[in-house]
Amino acid sequence: MSDAGVTTVSSNGVYAFTKPNRDSITLLAGLGVEGDVHAGVTVKHRSRVAQDPTAPNLRQVHLIHAELFDEVARAGFDVVPGALGENITTRGIDLLALPTGTRLHLGAEAVVEVTGLRNPCAQIDTYRHGLLKQVLGRDEDGRLVRKAGIMSVVLTGGEVRPGDPIRVELPAEPHRPLERV
């Protein structure tokens, strides 16, 4: 994972499925991406707000691995960074294999802590019909595998840019596998 890095950063100040790519984003400790509609101490995703608007925001920063775009391209889907609403697109790190509580050091200052898996929703099929089936799979035991990235909270703020390195800091064992948040 020594070659792990940020390929793209994205944010959007309004509710929309996709997020425009930026030259940089600023992460704010305890809040998320400055100026992003999902930033805040309490949950901001519409479906979660409807359930409990006072719930803590465990989905402040959404990360997706660029390798997913490569995978869906082989199935005929053209998906670019930011298109699935992620804030940070990575390459060279198996995000889905990280345990809960992993800390990702992004660039010179920013640190996020992994809280869980993104649960892909039907909006993905609105973006590209049939894509939802590509970002959901089954493991050898028939269990559902969510491939649409991971969610995190910001521990230490800072600016994040394409080309920034990512350093992985695993939590103490025993490791807990990622679950849907």
N, C-alpha and C positions, 0 to 999 in steps of 0.2 A: 504494500500500500504506500510505498515511498513516493510513487509517482502520482498519487491522488491529487486532484486539483479541481478548481472551479472553472467551468467552461463558459457559463452564462449566468447573469443575475437579472431578475425581473421583479416588477412590482406594479400594482395598480391601485389607485385611490378610489376606484368605484367598483361595485360588484359587477364582475364580468368573468366569464369562464377562463379566458386567456389573460396573460399579463405581458405587457410590452417589455422587451429587453432594455436594459439600462447599461450605462458605462460603469455604474457602481450603485450599490445600495448601502444604507446605513442601518445596522442592527442596533436596537435599543434594548438594554438589559430589562428583562421582565415584561417587555411589550411586543417585540417583533420587529418587522421591517418598517422604518420610518416612512410615513405617508401611504402605507399599504392598508387597504380596507380591512384586512384581517388582524391588524395590530391591536393589542389591548390586553389588559390583565384578565378580563373575562372573555369567554368564548364569543367569536364573531361570525362563525359560519352559520348561515341562516337556519339550516336544519337543526343545529345544536342550540341556537338561541331559542328556537321554538320549544325545545325540550326543557331547557333550564338556562335562562339568560345570566344567572349568577355563577355558573360553573366556571372553574379556572380555564384559561385558554392554554391548552396543551398543544395547540396547532398554530403557534406564532410564526414559524418558518417551515415551509414545505420544500423538501429537497427531492429531486429525481435524478437518477443516474442516466447519463446520455446513452449508455449501453441499451437501455430500454427502447430508445428511439431507433437504434440499429436493429434490434430484434423485431419491432413492429414494421420496420421498413422492409424486412425480408418477407413479411406477410402482405406487403403491398400498401402499407399506410405511411403517408408522408406526415410526420409529426416533428415540429421544430421546438427548440427550447422556449419555455414560457407558454406554449400552447395548452398545456394541461393545468395551468394555474400555479405552477411551482415558482418559488422565489429564487432557488439556487439549483442550477444543473451542474452535476459533477461528472468526472470521468476518472476511472482507475480505482474505484472503491466499491465494494459490494455492500451498498447501503442496507439491503434487505437482510443481510446476514449479521448485522450489528446487534448486540444485545441492548435492551432498554437501559437507559442511563449512560450510554456511551457519550463522551464529550468529543465534539468535533471542533478543532481549532482552525479557524478560517482566516487565512491571511495573517497579518501582523498582530491583530488584537482580538478579534471576535471569537467567542466561544458559544456554541449551542449544545444543549443536552437533548439527546434523542428520547422522545416520549412514546413513539409507536408508529404504526403503519397508517398510511392514508387509506381510507376505504373508498375505492373507486365507485362513482355514482353514475346514474343513467345519463347525466350531462355529457359524459365522454362519448356516448353514442350520438348525441346531438351534434357534437363537434365533428366526428367522423363515424358514420354508421358502421357498426361491427367492431369498433375499436375496444369497446368495453370487454368483449370476449378475449381480446388479446392481452389485456392487462390484468385479467383474472385467470388463474389456472388451478390445477390440482397437483398435489404432491403424490409420491408413490403410495401413500396410505389413503388417498382420496380426499385429503383435507384441502380446503380452499387456500390458495396462495394469492395474496394481494401484491401486485408488482408496481403500483402507481406511486411509489416513493414513500418517504418517511416524513414524520412531523417532529418538530423540536421546539424548545423554548430557548430564549436568549439568556445566557448567564452573564456574559461580558459583551458589551457593545463594541462596535467598531465598523469600519468601512470594509466592504467585501467587493472584489472586482474579478472579472474574468482573468484567469491566469494565476490567481492566488493559490498557494498550496493548501492542502488539507492535512492536518495531523490528527490521528485517531488516538484517543485516550480511553481505553476500555475500563469499565467499572470493576470493582472487586467481585470476585466469584462468590457464590455461584451466579452465573449469568442468567438473566431472564430473557427469553425470546420476545421479539416484538409482537405486540397485539394491536388490533384496530383501536385507534383513538378518534 
